[in-house]
């Protein structure tokens, strides 16, 4: 019975130690988050908020397939895309 009691006490202490470490870690994350938010507020107060994008980036259309007219075969999509750029260079 005493052996079980000692083992139970050690297991209990180990679990409490793990729980305490997790609790301290959660507080550390909260402190870091508070620091980051404060820093962001000071930065925005000094320099203003960043404006959103004024226009969307240009998009390029990619051919879905390219047909080799001499043989009637389809060229894979990747080759059609790279061929399109090879012509512009």
LINNOR-V479671 format. One record per pair of residues at least 4 apart in sequence whose C-alpha atoms are under 7 Angstrom apart, sorted by the first residue. I is the first residue (numbers start at 1). J is the second residue. D is the distance in whole Angstrom. If there is no record, write none. Layout:
# LINNOR-V479671
i/j/d
I/J/D
I/J/D
This chain:
# LINNOR-V479671
i/j/d
1/5/6
2/6/6
3/7/6
4/8/6
5/9/6
6/10/6
7/11/6
8/12/6
9/13/6
10/14/6
11/15/6
12/16/6
13/17/6
14/18/6
15/19/6
16/20/6
17/21/6
18/22/6
19/23/6
20/24/6
21/25/6
22/26/6
23/27/6
24/28/6
25/29/6
26/30/6
27/31/6
28/32/6
29/33/6
30/34/6
31/35/6
32/36/6
33/37/6
34/38/6
35/39/6
36/40/6
37/41/6
38/42/6
39/43/6
40/44/6
41/45/6
42/46/6
43/47/6
44/48/4
44/49/5
62/81/6
63/77/7
63/80/7
63/81/7
64/77/6
65/74/7
65/75/6
65/76/6
65/77/5
65/80/7
66/74/6
66/75/5
66/80/6
67/72/6
67/73/6
67/74/5
67/75/6
68/72/5
68/73/5
68/74/6
68/75/7
75/79/6
75/80/7
76/80/7
77/81/6
78/82/6
79/83/6
80/84/6
81/85/7
82/86/6
83/87/6
84/88/7
85/89/7
